[in-house]
Every structure is written in C-alpha cells, then in structure tokens.
Amino acid sequence: MDLVLSSAFVANPYPVFARLREAAPMLWVEPWGCWLMSRAEDVDTSIRDTRRFSSTERVARVIRGVPGFEEGRFDAIYENFEVGIAQQDPPAHGRLRSLVSAAFTPRRVENLRPRIRELVGELLAPHLASGHLDLVSDLADPLPAIVIAELAGFPVEDRLRFRDWTYRINNFFFASGTADSGQGADANAAVLEAREWIADLVAERRRSPRDDLLTALAVAEHEGGRLSTAELLSVAITLFLGGHDTTTGLISLGFDGLLRAPDQMALIRERPDLVPAAVEEMLRFDAPFQMNLRYVTEDVPVAGVTVRRGELVRQALGSANRDPERWPDPDRFWIERPAARHFAFGLGPHFCLGAPLARLQGQVVVEMLLARLPGLRLADPSATPDLRADITNRNLRSLALQFDPVKPGA
C-alpha cells in the first residue's frame, strides 16, 4: 500500500502497477477508502458493468464523509457531483448525455479541423524564430481551452478563470485520492463562483440564443422541466475539465513519450499516414485520465477477493493500458503495435463524449509540429518530467522543446 502513497508513484506509477498486477491485482488502500483494481481484464469487465459498478454515489459518498459536511460547508460541491452526467447510471445518464452528444458528432468535430489548424498556427507563430517552445504553456494548455470554449459557447477570455475553478474542484480529492476538508472548502467556493458565472451566461442565452452547446443546454427540457442550475453547472465543469485538461495531457504526455522514442519519431516522419495510430499510442502509453471511481452495489468477487456492497473501487486505467496480457511489450512506445482498444477514454456508457475532439486536436498538433518545427527534440532529455502532483488527471506542468529556428515566411 505504501507504494501507491509515495511521491514516486505520482512521478511514475507504471512500475508499481506492474507489481500490483502480479501480486495484488485488487489492493485495499486504506487512506483512499477503496480498492485499487489494476488488471486489464478486471477493468474491462467492471467498467462495462454499470449495474454492479455504479457511477452514482461514488463521489457523493466521499463528500458526505468529510468533516464539516453535516454543517453544510460542502453543499454546493455535493450538489454539483450528485446531479452530474458522470455521476449517473443509465437511464438517467442517457438523458443528460443526449443533450451534449450532438455537439460531438463525427461530422461536427471534423468540421473543426480548419479552425484547429488555424489556432495551432497562431500559437506556434511567436516561437518559430526562437527555436524554443514550452509545449504546455505555449500550445497544449491554451489550444484545447480555446477549442472547447468556442464549441460550448463559453467566453474565451474567461478560460483561465474556468480552468482555476476546475482545478480547485479536482484538488478536493481526485488529485490525492484522499478527501481534505480544507481543500473541500476551497472547492465549494469554486463551485459557488462558477455557478454565478454560468447563471449569467444561461440567462443571456435564453434571451438571445446562439448556435452553441450552452444555448442547447439552456433551453433543454429535462424530465418535464429545464435543466437546473446545478445540472447546467455540472455539465459545464465536466465539459471544460474533460475537453481541456485531458487534451492538454494527451498532447504534452504524448509528445514526451514520442520524443523519447527516436525510432518512432523517424517512422512517423516517413509515414504521415500513421499519425492517427501515433495519437492512439500516446493515449495508451501515458493516459491523461488514470483512474475511475466506482461504487459497488452488491457483493462481487474480483481477482480472488470479495468486494462488498457499498465499497468503492478505483479502476486503474493507466495500469490496464500497460497490461502485458493485452499488449505485447507494453512499456515500449510502439506506433505499429497490434490493435487493441485502450482505456484512456473509458468504455461502455461512460465512454468519453469528447474523445473524437481530443483525437482530432492530437492529430493536428502532431502533423503540424512535425511539419513546421524541423529538428524537433526535447530541450533536456535527461531532465525529470515536470509532472503535476495528481494521481487521477495525469499531466505535465511544462515541457521544454527545441527545434531548428524557422525564418519568417518560411
């Protein structure tokens, strides 16, 4: 258990996952108050079984156990998670999901390709002559924030405020696995701030509808009435955190993996048709979203232990993506590996709605960086990756790159 509570686990969880898959594929982690599931077969089975491994109650239960809940200190964040799309099982989940899914159809997403290329070009332009780029702050962070803001109808100029709210909410217990009353107070304040912001936007959309997702949500009917403010806010937070932070992780972690595999860099330069496969390998190799939390509705045997009704399970998606039972040579970054479906976007009813958009952004960034930045490389291959301290949403805080300077107009 100490292995998963160490700073070394945050820095590189994969050696620990390998040990757990062999010795303790279901590990009870007392400080987290849950089981940690690490084998691909168990993750695959449980993530599709929404009846026994439920999304409802998984977060609300944790919040109710934090000192101060009974005093009403966490009412806003509790309501946010209790009604959220990610905290619902079918059929309630399907009703909320259907309101959002129209924005992520393959045709609508593909129509965004020219705009994404334009944005990547604009973000790269100030750095071309210098030969230096911080992939995170200069590209991987702002790009998906702008894309999801434009798609959803959020004011682009507010993207840093919304990012701050989502991080503060995430830090309550997703980042460490352990709920903290101090972080909970800040997370609750973030929900209240965001609720005021979203209420103003919703009121404006109801007065003057636009062709965006926020308008669709603002006028939507749900179970005989409009979505509540809490439901709208929860969907908005899910959209921004999923549509922004996960894609930032895909780009930054993915390029870190790709640039440390020079043979694969050479391959993709020779074979641009492999760009989609490269993005899938980026997602498998170092998944931005590492763990799912589920609430067990009845006693169920898993990997030699009996998980009791009412207990929580963390499905380690990052571990499942490196399971040698599913992927040969799993710790190798290998673009042409035999096909198998990874877990980076989940599976089943909760498969990530924004997956097509994240994939498209990843593909455009890979194509354009390799085409426009000659000699692209890590500035310091020996440097320790600058990882954010978060066991759930894995991401880099910075990634310094170098390339051969590009003359203006070239």
C-alpha positions as CSV (number, residue, x, y, z in Angstrom):
1,M,0.0,0.0,0.0
2,D,2.8,2.4,0.8
3,L,3.9,2.2,-2.9
4,V,0.8,4.0,-4.2
5,L,1.0,6.7,-1.5
6,S,4.6,7.7,-2.4
7,S,5.8,10.6,-4.5
8,A,7.5,8.1,-6.7
9,F,4.1,6.7,-7.7
10,V,2.9,10.1,-8.9
11,A,6.1,10.6,-10.9
12,N,5.9,7.1,-12.5
13,P,3.1,4.8,-11.5
14,Y,3.8,2.1,-14.1
15,P,6.4,0.1,-12.2
16,V,4.1,0.0,-9.2
17,F,1.2,-1.0,-11.4
18,A,3.3,-3.9,-12.8
19,R,4.0,-5.2,-9.3
20,L,0.3,-4.9,-8.3
21,R,-1.0,-6.7,-11.4
22,E,1.2,-9.7,-10.4
23,A,1.0,-9.6,-6.6
24,A,-2.2,-7.7,-5.6
25,P,-4.5,-7.0,-8.6
26,M,-7.1,-5.9,-6.0
27,L,-5.4,-3.8,-3.3
28,W,-7.2,-2.2,-0.4
29,V,-5.8,1.3,0.1
30,E,-7.0,2.4,3.5
31,P,-6.2,6.2,3.2
32,W,-8.2,6.2,-0.1
33,G,-11.0,4.1,1.4
34,C,-11.2,2.0,-1.7
35,W,-9.9,-1.0,-3.6
36,L,-7.4,-0.4,-6.4
37,M,-8.0,-2.6,-9.5
38,S,-5.0,-2.9,-11.8
39,R,-5.6,-5.8,-14.4
40,A,-7.0,-5.0,-17.8
41,E,-9.4,-7.9,-17.8
42,D,-11.0,-6.8,-14.5
43,V,-11.1,-3.1,-15.6
44,D,-12.7,-4.1,-18.9
45,T,-15.4,-6.2,-17.2
46,S,-16.2,-3.8,-14.4
47,I,-16.2,-0.6,-16.4
48,R,-18.9,-2.0,-18.7
49,D,-21.0,-3.4,-15.7
50,T,-22.8,-0.2,-14.6
51,R,-25.3,-2.3,-12.5
52,R,-22.7,-3.7,-10.0
53,F,-20.0,-1.0,-10.5
54,S,-22.1,2.2,-10.3
55,S,-21.3,5.8,-11.0
56,T,-23.9,7.1,-8.7
57,E,-22.9,7.6,-5.1
58,R,-19.2,7.3,-5.9
59,V,-18.4,10.9,-5.2
60,A,-21.3,11.9,-3.0
61,R,-20.4,9.2,-0.6
62,V,-16.9,10.6,-0.2
63,I,-18.1,14.1,0.3
64,R,-20.6,13.0,3.0
65,G,-17.7,11.5,4.9
66,V,-15.7,14.7,5.1
67,P,-15.8,16.6,8.5
68,G,-17.9,19.7,8.0
69,F,-20.4,18.1,5.6
70,E,-23.2,18.0,8.1
71,E,-22.7,21.7,8.8
72,G,-23.4,22.5,5.2
73,R,-19.9,23.6,4.3
74,F,-19.8,21.5,1.1
75,D,-23.4,21.8,-0.1
76,A,-22.6,23.3,-3.5
77,I,-19.9,20.8,-4.5
78,Y,-22.1,18.0,-3.2
79,E,-25.0,19.0,-5.3
80,N,-22.6,19.5,-8.3
81,F,-21.5,15.9,-8.2
82,E,-24.8,14.4,-7.2
83,V,-26.5,15.6,-10.4
84,G,-23.6,15.5,-12.8
85,I,-23.6,13.5,-16.0
86,A,-20.5,11.5,-14.9
87,Q,-22.2,10.5,-11.7
88,Q,-25.3,9.0,-13.3
89,D,-26.1,5.5,-14.5
90,P,-28.4,4.6,-17.3
91,P,-31.2,5.6,-17.9
92,A,-30.7,9.0,-16.2
93,H,-27.2,9.2,-17.6
94,G,-28.5,8.8,-21.2
95,R,-30.9,11.7,-20.8
96,L,-28.1,14.1,-19.8
97,R,-25.7,12.6,-22.3
98,S,-28.0,13.0,-25.2
99,L,-28.1,16.8,-24.6
100,V,-24.4,17.0,-25.0
101,S,-23.7,14.4,-27.7
102,A,-25.0,16.4,-30.6
103,A,-22.0,18.8,-30.2
104,F,-19.6,15.9,-30.7
105,T,-20.9,14.1,-33.8
106,P,-18.1,12.9,-36.2
107,R,-19.2,15.4,-38.8
108,R,-19.3,18.4,-36.5
109,V,-16.0,17.5,-35.0
110,E,-14.3,17.0,-38.4
111,N,-15.6,20.4,-39.5
112,L,-13.5,21.9,-36.7
113,R,-10.2,20.8,-38.3
114,P,-9.5,24.0,-40.3
115,R,-10.1,26.1,-37.2
116,I,-7.9,23.9,-35.0
117,R,-5.1,24.1,-37.7
118,E,-5.5,27.9,-37.7
119,L,-5.2,28.1,-33.9
120,V,-2.1,25.8,-33.8
121,G,-0.5,28.1,-36.4
122,E,-1.3,31.2,-34.4
123,L,0.0,29.7,-31.2
124,L,3.2,28.5,-32.9
125,A,4.0,31.7,-34.8
126,P,5.6,33.7,-32.0
127,H,8.1,31.0,-31.3
128,L,9.2,29.9,-34.7
129,A,12.2,32.2,-35.0
130,S,13.5,31.4,-31.5
131,G,13.8,27.6,-31.8
132,H,12.3,27.2,-28.3
133,L,8.8,26.2,-27.2
134,D,7.3,25.2,-23.9
135,L,4.8,22.7,-25.2
136,V,2.4,23.0,-22.3
137,S,2.1,26.8,-21.7
138,D,2.6,27.8,-25.3
139,L,0.4,25.2,-27.0
140,A,-1.0,22.2,-25.2
141,D,-2.8,24.3,-22.5
142,P,-4.3,27.2,-24.5
143,L,-5.3,25.2,-27.6
144,P,-8.0,22.8,-26.1
145,A,-9.2,25.6,-23.8
146,I,-10.0,27.8,-26.7
147,V,-11.5,24.9,-28.8
148,I,-13.9,23.8,-26.0
149,A,-14.8,27.3,-25.1
150,E,-15.7,28.1,-28.8
151,L,-17.6,24.9,-29.2
152,A,-19.5,25.2,-26.0
153,G,-20.1,28.9,-26.1
154,F,-18.0,29.9,-23.1
155,P,-16.3,33.3,-23.3
156,V,-12.8,32.5,-24.5
157,E,-11.4,35.3,-22.4
158,D,-12.7,33.6,-19.3
159,R,-10.9,30.3,-19.9
160,L,-8.3,30.9,-17.2
161,R,-11.0,31.5,-14.6
162,F,-12.8,28.4,-15.6
163,R,-9.6,26.3,-15.5
164,D,-8.9,27.7,-12.0
165,W,-12.3,26.6,-10.8
166,T,-12.0,23.1,-12.3
167,Y,-8.5,22.6,-10.7
168,R,-9.8,23.7,-7.3
169,I,-12.7,21.3,-7.5
170,N,-10.4,18.5,-8.7
171,N,-8.0,19.1,-5.8
172,F,-10.7,18.3,-3.3
173,F,-9.9,14.5,-3.5
174,F,-9.4,13.4,-7.1
175,A,-5.8,14.7,-7.1
176,S,-4.6,12.8,-4.0
177,G,-7.2,10.1,-3.5
178,T,-7.9,11.4,0.0
179,A,-10.6,13.9,0.8
180,D,-9.4,17.0,2.6
181,S,-11.8,19.4,4.4
182,G,-9.5,22.4,3.7
183,Q,-9.5,21.7,0.0
184,G,-13.2,20.9,0.2
185,A,-13.9,24.5,1.4
186,D,-12.0,25.9,-1.5
187,A,-13.7,23.5,-3.9
188,N,-17.1,24.5,-2.6
189,A,-16.2,28.2,-3.1
190,A,-15.1,27.4,-6.6
191,V,-18.5,25.9,-7.4
192,L,-20.3,28.9,-6.0
193,E,-18.1,31.3,-8.1
194,A,-18.7,29.2,-11.2
195,R,-22.4,28.9,-10.5
196,E,-22.8,32.7,-10.5
197,W,-20.8,32.8,-13.8
198,I,-22.8,30.1,-15.6
199,A,-26.1,31.6,-14.4
200,D,-25.3,34.9,-16.1
201,L,-24.4,33.1,-19.3
202,V,-27.5,30.9,-19.3
203,A,-29.8,33.9,-18.7
204,E,-28.1,35.7,-21.7
205,R,-28.6,32.6,-23.9
206,R,-32.2,32.3,-23.0
207,R,-32.7,36.0,-24.1
208,S,-30.5,35.7,-27.2
209,P,-29.9,32.1,-28.3
210,R,-26.8,31.2,-30.4
211,D,-25.6,28.2,-32.3
212,D,-23.6,26.7,-29.5
213,L,-23.9,23.9,-26.9
214,L,-24.5,26.3,-24.0
215,T,-27.7,27.6,-25.7
216,A,-28.8,24.0,-26.3
217,L,-28.4,23.2,-22.6
218,A,-30.0,26.5,-21.5
219,V,-33.2,25.8,-23.4
220,A,-33.2,22.0,-23.0
221,E,-36.1,20.2,-21.3
222,H,-35.2,17.5,-18.8
223,E,-37.8,15.3,-17.1
224,G,-40.6,17.8,-17.8
225,G,-38.6,20.9,-17.0
226,R,-35.4,22.8,-17.8
227,L,-32.1,21.6,-16.5
228,S,-31.5,23.1,-13.1
229,T,-28.6,25.5,-12.5
230,A,-26.8,22.7,-10.7
231,E,-27.2,20.4,-13.6
232,L,-26.1,23.0,-16.1
233,L,-23.0,23.9,-14.0
234,S,-22.0,20.2,-13.5
235,V,-22.2,19.6,-17.3
236,A,-20.2,22.7,-17.9
237,I,-17.5,21.7,-15.5
238,T,-17.4,18.2,-17.0
239,L,-17.1,19.7,-20.5
240,F,-14.2,22.0,-19.6
241,L,-12.2,19.6,-17.4
242,G,-12.7,16.7,-19.9
243,G,-12.4,18.8,-23.0
244,H,-9.5,20.9,-21.8
245,D,-7.3,19.2,-19.2
246,T,-7.4,15.7,-20.8
247,T,-6.5,17.0,-24.2
248,T,-3.6,19.0,-22.7
249,G,-2.4,15.8,-21.1
250,L,-2.7,13.9,-24.4
251,I,-0.5,16.5,-26.2
252,S,2.1,17.0,-23.5
253,L,2.5,13.5,-22.2
254,G,2.1,12.1,-25.7
255,F,4.9,14.2,-27.1
256,D,7.1,13.4,-24.1
257,G,6.7,9.7,-24.9
258,L,7.1,10.1,-28.7
259,L,10.2,12.3,-28.4
260,R,11.9,9.7,-26.1
261,A,11.4,7.1,-28.9
262,P,13.6,8.4,-31.8
263,D,12.9,5.3,-33.9
264,Q,9.1,6.1,-33.7
265,M,9.8,9.8,-34.5
266,A,11.6,8.7,-37.6
267,L,8.8,6.3,-38.5
268,I,6.1,8.9,-38.3
269,R,8.1,11.4,-40.4
270,E,8.4,8.7,-43.1
271,R,4.8,7.6,-42.7
272,P,2.4,10.6,-42.1
273,D,-0.5,8.2,-42.5
274,L,0.5,6.8,-39.1
275,V,-0.5,10.0,-37.3
276,P,-3.8,8.6,-36.0
277,A,-2.1,5.5,-34.8
278,A,0.5,7.6,-33.1
279,V,-2.1,9.5,-31.2
280,E,-3.7,6.3,-30.0
281,E,-0.4,5.1,-28.8
282,M,0.2,8.4,-27.0
283,L,-3.1,7.8,-25.2
284,R,-2.3,4.2,-24.3
285,F,1.3,4.7,-23.3
286,D,0.6,7.5,-20.7
287,A,-3.1,8.1,-20.2
288,P,-4.1,11.6,-19.1
289,F,-7.0,10.2,-17.1
290,Q,-5.6,7.5,-14.9
291,M,-8.4,6.2,-12.6
292,N,-12.1,5.8,-12.5
293,L,-14.0,5.6,-9.2
294,R,-17.0,3.2,-8.9
295,Y,-19.5,2.3,-6.1
296,V,-20.2,-1.4,-5.7
297,T,-23.9,-2.2,-5.4
298,E,-23.7,-5.8,-4.4
299,D,-21.0,-8.3,-3.2
300,V,-18.9,-9.3,-6.2
301,P,-15.7,-11.5,-6.4
302,V,-12.8,-9.9,-8.3
303,A,-9.3,-11.3,-8.7
304,G,-9.6,-13.6,-5.6
305,V,-11.2,-11.1,-3.2
306,T,-14.8,-10.3,-2.5
307,V,-15.7,-6.6,-2.8
308,R,-18.5,-5.8,-0.5
309,R,-21.7,-3.9,-1.3
310,G,-21.1,-0.2,-0.6
311,E,-17.3,-0.2,-1.1
312,L,-15.5,1.9,-3.6
313,V,-13.2,0.7,-6.4
314,R,-10.6,2.7,-8.3
315,Q,-10.2,1.2,-11.8
316,A,-6.6,2.0,-12.8
317,L,-6.9,2.8,-16.5
318,G,-3.2,3.6,-16.7
319,S,-2.3,0.2,-15.4
320,A,-4.8,-1.6,-17.7
321,N,-3.2,0.2,-20.6
322,R,0.2,-1.4,-19.7
323,D,-1.1,-4.9,-19.0
324,P,1.1,-7.4,-20.9
325,E,-1.9,-9.8,-21.1
326,R,-3.4,-7.3,-23.6
327,W,-0.4,-5.5,-25.1
328,P,2.9,-7.1,-26.0
329,D,5.9,-5.2,-24.8
330,P,3.6,-2.7,-23.1
331,D,6.2,-0.3,-21.7
332,R,7.5,0.4,-25.2
333,F,6.2,3.4,-27.2
334,W,5.3,1.5,-30.4
335,I,3.0,3.1,-33.0
336,E,2.5,0.0,-35.1
337,R,1.6,-2.3,-32.2
338,P,-1.1,-4.9,-32.8
339,A,-4.5,-3.3,-32.4
340,A,-6.3,-3.5,-29.1
341,R,-8.7,-1.0,-27.5
342,H,-7.1,1.1,-24.8
343,F,-8.9,2.6,-21.8
344,A,-7.8,6.2,-22.0
345,F,-11.3,7.4,-22.8
346,G,-13.1,4.7,-20.7
347,L,-15.5,2.2,-22.2
348,G,-19.2,1.5,-22.2
349,P,-22.0,4.0,-21.4
350,H,-19.4,6.5,-19.9
351,F,-17.1,6.4,-22.9
352,C,-15.8,10.0,-23.2
353,L,-18.0,12.1,-25.4
354,G,-15.2,14.4,-26.3
355,A,-12.9,11.6,-27.5
356,P,-13.3,12.5,-31.2
357,L,-12.4,16.1,-30.5
358,A,-9.4,15.2,-28.4
359,R,-8.1,12.8,-31.0
360,L,-8.6,15.5,-33.8
361,Q,-6.6,18.0,-31.8
362,G,-3.9,15.5,-31.1
363,Q,-3.6,14.6,-34.8
364,V,-3.5,18.2,-35.9
365,V,-0.8,19.0,-33.4
366,V,1.4,16.0,-34.3
367,E,1.0,16.8,-38.0
368,M,1.8,20.5,-37.7
369,L,4.7,20.3,-35.2
370,L,6.5,17.7,-37.3
371,A,5.9,19.7,-40.5
372,R,6.7,23.1,-39.1
373,L,9.4,22.5,-36.5
374,P,12.5,20.9,-38.1
375,G,14.8,19.0,-35.7
376,L,12.1,18.9,-33.0
377,R,13.5,17.5,-29.8
378,L,13.4,17.6,-26.0
379,A,15.5,20.5,-24.7
380,D,16.9,18.3,-22.0
381,P,16.2,14.5,-22.4
382,S,17.8,13.8,-19.0
383,A,15.5,16.2,-17.1
384,T,12.9,14.7,-14.8
385,P,9.4,15.2,-16.2
386,D,7.7,18.2,-14.6
387,L,4.6,16.4,-13.5
388,R,1.6,17.9,-11.7
389,A,1.0,16.1,-8.4
390,D,-2.2,14.3,-9.3
391,I,-3.0,10.6,-9.3
392,T,-6.1,10.9,-11.4
393,N,-5.6,13.6,-14.0
394,R,-2.0,13.0,-15.1
395,N,-0.4,16.0,-16.8
396,L,2.8,17.9,-17.2
397,R,3.3,21.4,-15.9
398,S,5.9,22.2,-18.6
399,L,7.8,20.5,-21.4
400,A,10.7,22.5,-22.9
401,L,11.3,21.7,-26.6
402,Q,13.9,22.8,-29.1
403,F,14.0,22.9,-32.9
404,D,15.9,24.5,-35.7
405,P,14.8,28.2,-35.9
406,V,12.4,28.9,-38.7
407,K,12.9,32.1,-40.7
408,P,9.8,34.4,-41.0
409,G,7.8,33.5,-44.1
410,A,9.4,30.1,-44.4
